[in-house]
Structure formats: C-alpha cells, structure tokens
C-alpha cells in the first residue's frame, strides 16, 4: 500500500527542519583582502535570499519525490506473455501484402492490450503493468522500478483514456499520490512523448492510425496496412548498429520452431548455426560486429524478459524454451551475460559482477558457486575472443561453426565446489585473495584454456 498521508507529512516536516537549519547556518562570508585592496560589498540579504531559494527548491523536489515514489508497487499486475498470447499477437498484426494500402480495423480486448503494453514497456524499463477496460474508458496502472534511493523503489503511474466526441483524452492522471489536472495532463503527456525517443513512434501512429474508438469491451483501432512496414523500419533504425540482428533473431525463431520439445534445448543448438551463418555472411572486416550481433541475439533468447529491456528491440519468439548446458540453466545464463558485457568492452565489469554475485549468493542466495564462476570466466574469454581482432573474430566463427556441443566452449564443471554459505566459504577460502581461492581460479582457467575454441 502507499504510505499514509500522515507519514508523508512527518517526512516533509523533517526535511523542512533540515532546510531551515541550512538557511540559518548560511552566513555571508567576509572576503579576505590584501591590504590596500577593496572589494564591492556582498549583500547579506542577497545571500540569505539565495540560501532560501536553494532550500525551497530542495524542499519542493523532496515533496515531489516523497509523493511520487513508493516502496510497494501496485497489487495487481499483468503476468507476461504466454505462447498463446504470442500467437494471438501474430494474428492481430498480420497484414496480407494486398492489404498494405487499405484500412484495417482490429478489436483489442483487455488481454490484447495487456500483451501490447507489457511487451513495449519491457524494452525500455523494468516494470509491472495492468490495463483494464471499463465502459467508455481504459484504465492503466504502471509501476516503474527506479534505482535505490531514500524515497522509494517504484514510480506508480495511474491514468485513464476516455472516449469523448472529439476523440480520446487523458483523465485522472496520477504520479504516485500526485494528481495532475486533466487539462495539464493532455498537454504534458504529448509534449513529453514528442520530445523523447518515443517521438518516432508517435509520428508513425499519427500517420497510419486513422481512428480509435473505445467500446465497453474492446479498443477498436483502424489503421493503414502499411503501418507494418513502418514499424519494421523503426526497429531497423533502432538497431542500426547491428543491421543483421533481426536476421539472427529470425534464425533463432526457426531453430526453436524445429526443436523437439522432448529434448532439452542446448546452448550449442543456438550458437553453432548462428556462427555458421556468420561465417558465410560476413568477412574478416565485419567479423567483429557480426560476432557482437550473435551474442546479443542469443542473450536476448537465453535471458527472455529478464535482459531484453537492455537489448535492442527484436522478435517475440514463437516458442520460448529454457536453454541448458550440463543439464543446468544457470550455466548458459552466466556465460551469455559475461560474453555480452565483454563484447561491449566491459570485461572487467563482467568479471567483478560474477564474483560479487557469488559473494552475495553465499550470504543471501543459493550459495557461492565455482560452477557459476567458471561459466562467468568462460563467457569473458569468449567475449574477448569474439572482438579481440578481425582475425581472431573470424577464427572464432570458423571454430564455432564446427563444434559438436557446448563442451567446446564451456569448461567441465566436475569437482567444482558450490552451494557454500558465507561461513563455509570463509572457512575453506577465507577470501578471493587467498591462495586456496586463487588455486581454484587457476584450475578453472586451465580448463578454459584447454578448450578447442580458445586454442
């Protein structure tokens, strides 16, 4: 639940006391002058006014944050995309070539709207959301996760779209506990959209959507069929640094469509075909960029929605299997996360993230795992080799196109300790600088160095 009004006021009063104290303590500073020199006098009133202005601004900002942010998100959230949802979305978005220049009308029910909102928001921010249709209006509840701060972890947005004779208007807009007047919201929201990265989508919608009508059960949208081509172009423009990303994501889609669901989907089932394609598609001059693109594409599939909001927008896959290596899910995830970070020149970050995560797991999670550390370090090595030089990038494509399974790029995990709590880890290894810990790292690194791909 949102914090009570009383607690908000108490916090506000505390902030006011702090600001008043700051204002009282700020006194005009007497300049130190060299004998014989004079300076224009500094007005004490001016300094007091400046201090008051700064303190007032701080209070106002604090007020806004206190009432806008909260530590508990809304209770009701949409639970994400199922396979049936994806198939439904594909049917709704399908436009036959002969219909590209004609007007098409679709009726979106409440579930359709939740699918659309969830999918779009997941590519920009970590969030939960819910959409409901109520008579002549559509209600939106969105909680956006924000970085850790003193005021709260969630930014709650509540608003409604209402049908009126002039079209659709925004009603009852709230940011946390702050209510925005309807007239201001209808000016503010379009202004924000038109002056952010969302502007291209706004322009496309304005050009191709011809009519919107809210009914008691659905949202009816009439649009020009060529909006599909425009949407694809927006994706291409957003992914302009990785022009072949869509092709690799489509190839993953084809792979999982043909996969036998009675068998585990192996990480090598995705990696080998994509690197084989890259070997034929790219040259030594483009090998590094092509390798980065493959790593992004595979990571977007392995991590599903957990990582996709940080990656370029791509496909909604028709079948979303879990991806395994050594009959485990965590190994592909650790490997791909480290490879992804390293491929964008953050190898040091990915190494430290792996260690920090395991230390955290030993204290609060599943326990410290050298198995996960081995996957992290293999991912770093893979990412380094993927982009080290044009020649090495090309050689990696050649090697990965010939692999038989994931043991060509993921080290053996036999005998690696895991599931250690903080006390057990400290007893056995003391810390990450101890000889015992470093011996384990040397063992892992020797296993990685012996793998065919890293020769």
Beta strands, then each sheet from edge to edge (+ up, - down):
strand 1: 69-70
strand 2: 103-108
strand 3: 127-134
strand 4: 137-145
strand 5: 154-164
strand 6: 167-175
strand 7: 178-180
strand 8: 209-214
strand 9: 219-224
strand 10: 265-266
strand 11: 323-324
sheet 1: 1+ 5- 4+ 3-
sheet 2: 1+ 5- 6+ 7-
sheet 3: 2+ 9- 8+
sheet 4: 10+ 11+
end
